[in-house]
Amino acid sequence: MYYDVTEARALEHLRLAVRFRDGVSGEVVFKPSHLFGVFEALKDPTVFAKVTCEDGFVSWPGDVDLAPDAMYDAIKRDGCWTLD
């Protein structure tokens, strides 16, 4: 499926570069206001930097992940997906 993320890397704290199976690429930006609940661990720059790409998802240790469908739509349209 084209929503599969094939690459994810931290550019800086709270900012990622991602690439999808079909070649679409862009950035994901977390606003501090989004870092609550399951995402609270990402406040730590060391944890945020441990981003990986697993089974088509952007993932971090501790079962934190981002589903790729909304991310894909925003990046294809705007080049960036901002989570606030």
Backbone as CSV, one residue per row, in Angstrom:
resi,resn,N_x,N_y,N_z,CA_x,CA_y,CA_z,C_x,C_y,C_z
1,MET,0.847,-1.185,0.000,0.000,0.000,0.000,0.888,1.242,0.000
2,TYR,0.455,2.272,-0.664,1.276,3.483,-0.787,1.424,4.248,0.506
3,TYR,0.620,3.953,1.510,0.753,4.633,2.800,1.966,4.155,3.589
4,ASP,2.572,3.071,3.190,3.692,2.519,3.956,4.865,3.492,4.004
5,VAL,5.324,3.782,5.210,6.517,4.596,5.402,7.722,3.675,5.259
6,THR,8.683,4.073,4.439,9.879,3.259,4.224,11.112,3.867,4.879
7,GLU,11.022,5.145,5.275,12.144,5.810,5.931,11.615,6.872,6.889
8,ALA,12.197,6.931,8.062,11.873,7.973,9.040,13.143,8.300,9.806
9,ARG,13.451,9.593,9.890,14.638,9.993,10.653,14.394,11.354,11.295
10,ALA,14.964,11.529,12.466,14.837,12.792,13.186,15.766,13.819,12.541
11,LEU,15.208,14.971,12.208,16.005,16.085,11.700,16.504,16.947,12.854
12,GLU,15.666,17.072,13.844,15.953,17.768,15.095,14.847,17.367,16.049
13,HIS,14.924,17.800,17.286,13.882,17.430,18.233,12.535,17.956,17.744
14,LEU,11.556,17.066,17.683,10.171,17.324,17.277,9.996,17.561,15.783
15,ARG,10.985,17.174,14.985,10.885,17.311,13.530,11.480,16.082,12.853
16,LEU,10.679,15.451,11.980,11.087,14.232,11.282,11.067,14.430,9.775
17,ALA,11.889,13.658,9.092,11.790,13.494,7.646,11.240,12.092,7.415
18,VAL,10.264,11.966,6.513,9.689,10.654,6.194,9.597,10.481,4.683
19,ARG,9.657,9.225,4.267,9.482,8.868,2.852,8.537,7.676,2.801
20,PHE,7.647,7.710,1.823,6.677,6.642,1.632,7.087,5.747,0.474
21,ARG,6.484,4.575,0.431,6.806,3.568,-0.576,6.727,4.114,-2.002
22,ASP,5.789,5.014,-2.260,5.635,5.537,-3.634,6.543,6.724,-3.932
23,GLY,7.437,7.082,-2.999,8.390,8.157,-3.219,7.985,9.500,-2.644
24,VAL,6.741,9.655,-2.231,6.317,10.897,-1.584,7.129,11.068,-0.314
25,SER,7.640,12.292,-0.094,8.418,12.540,1.117,8.119,13.932,1.646
26,GLY,8.398,14.114,2.917,8.161,15.401,3.549,8.530,15.346,5.016
27,GLU,7.959,16.285,5.773,8.293,16.399,7.184,7.075,16.224,8.075
28,VAL,7.346,15.766,9.288,6.350,15.700,10.349,6.882,16.590,11.469
29,VAL,6.043,17.518,11.919,6.431,18.447,12.970,5.472,18.283,14.145
30,PHE,6.032,18.026,15.319,5.245,17.942,16.547,5.285,19.290,17.251
31,LYS,4.152,19.826,17.600,4.088,20.999,18.470,4.096,20.480,19.908
32,PRO,4.718,21.200,20.830,4.757,20.741,22.224,3.365,20.436,22.791
33,SER,2.345,21.117,22.313,0.984,20.878,22.810,0.465,19.487,22.463
34,HIS,1.104,18.795,21.522,0.685,17.441,21.132,1.356,16.358,21.989
35,LEU,2.303,16.745,22.807,3.091,15.773,23.564,2.467,15.456,24.912
36,PHE,1.339,14.767,24.866,0.682,14.305,26.088,0.244,12.869,25.855
37,GLY,-0.174,12.210,26.915,-0.592,10.811,26.790,0.547,9.953,26.279
38,VAL,0.263,9.119,25.303,1.257,8.193,24.759,2.454,8.935,24.158
39,PHE,2.262,10.164,23.685,3.342,10.929,23.071,4.209,11.692,24.070
40,GLU,3.878,11.657,25.343,4.627,12.394,26.355,6.100,12.002,26.399
41,ALA,6.394,10.739,26.145,7.788,10.280,26.158,8.640,11.006,25.125
42,LEU,8.015,11.530,24.073,8.758,12.198,23.005,9.244,13.586,23.399
43,LYS,8.860,14.055,24.582,9.407,15.320,25.096,10.914,15.209,25.303
44,ASP,11.370,14.002,25.564,12.794,13.750,25.771,13.479,13.640,24.406
45,PRO,14.401,14.556,24.089,15.069,14.514,22.783,15.778,13.191,22.495
46,THR,16.275,12.525,23.533,16.943,11.238,23.342,15.960,10.177,22.862
47,VAL,14.773,10.162,23.431,13.731,9.211,23.008,13.269,9.563,21.594
48,PHE,13.025,10.840,21.338,12.559,11.261,20.011,13.543,10.824,18.920
49,ALA,14.822,10.927,19.198,15.854,10.571,18.228,15.891,9.075,17.913
50,LYS,15.222,8.249,18.704,15.211,6.796,18.486,14.120,6.365,17.502
51,VAL,13.613,7.289,16.714,12.570,6.982,15.743,13.052,5.917,14.756
52,THR,12.140,5.025,14.404,12.414,3.996,13.403,11.208,3.886,12.478
53,CYS,11.359,3.052,11.502,10.261,2.742,10.597,10.038,1.228,10.687
54,GLU,8.867,0.831,11.186,8.563,-0.590,11.353,7.214,-0.908,10.747
55,ASP,7.195,-1.878,9.861,5.948,-2.348,9.243,5.137,-1.207,8.633
56,GLY,5.820,-0.210,8.062,5.132,0.888,7.399,4.699,2.017,8.312
57,PHE,5.045,1.926,9.591,4.678,2.943,10.575,5.924,3.663,11.077
58,VAL,5.779,4.924,11.466,6.814,5.644,12.196,6.660,5.222,13.655
59,SER,7.757,4.740,14.271,7.668,4.150,15.609,8.798,4.610,16.522
60,TRP,8.510,4.525,17.816,9.490,4.785,18.865,9.384,3.666,19.898
61,PRO,10.403,3.510,20.737,10.315,2.527,21.821,9.098,2.814,22.708
62,GLY,8.550,1.766,23.282,7.409,1.918,24.179,6.073,1.903,23.457
63,ASP,6.037,1.297,22.272,4.790,1.172,21.501,4.176,2.512,21.113
64,VAL,5.012,3.489,20.822,4.545,4.784,20.330,4.692,4.755,18.818
65,ASP,3.611,5.036,18.096,3.719,5.072,16.639,2.709,6.045,16.042
66,LEU,2.920,6.324,14.769,2.032,7.189,13.998,1.477,6.382,12.835
67,ALA,0.172,6.390,12.689,-0.443,5.749,11.539,-0.129,6.584,10.295
68,PRO,0.175,5.944,9.189,0.661,6.686,8.036,-0.403,7.346,7.147
69,ASP,-1.674,7.006,7.269,-2.650,7.491,6.295,-2.868,9.001,6.341
70,ALA,-3.149,9.574,7.507,-3.331,11.031,7.610,-2.014,11.753,7.313
71,MET,-0.909,11.168,7.745,0.410,11.733,7.483,0.647,11.827,5.974
72,TYR,0.341,10.763,5.260,0.537,10.724,3.813,-0.282,11.812,3.123
73,ASP,-1.557,11.902,3.466,-2.428,12.884,2.816,-1.915,14.309,3.011
74,ALA,-1.517,14.654,4.230,-1.029,16.014,4.521,0.294,16.286,3.808
75,ILE,1.203,15.313,3.824,2.508,15.514,3.196,2.366,15.594,1.680
76,LYS,1.531,14.773,1.108,1.336,14.835,-0.346,0.758,16.196,-0.747
77,ARG,-0.138,16.722,0.075,-0.796,17.998,-0.222,0.096,19.197,0.105
78,ASP,0.742,19.178,1.311,1.435,20.369,1.807,2.946,20.203,2.005
79,GLY,3.445,18.970,1.906,4.864,18.723,2.155,5.206,18.574,3.620
80,CYS,4.213,18.800,4.498,4.459,18.748,5.931,3.161,18.352,6.647
81,TRP,3.300,17.601,7.728,2.178,17.272,8.598,2.520,17.784,9.980
82,THR,1.733,18.714,10.480,1.980,19.297,11.789,0.983,18.742,12.789
83,LEU,1.509,18.222,13.885,0.688,17.678,14.963,0.669,18.681,16.106
84,ASP,-0.491,19.351,16.303,-0.566,20.326,17.380,-1.718,20.068,18.302
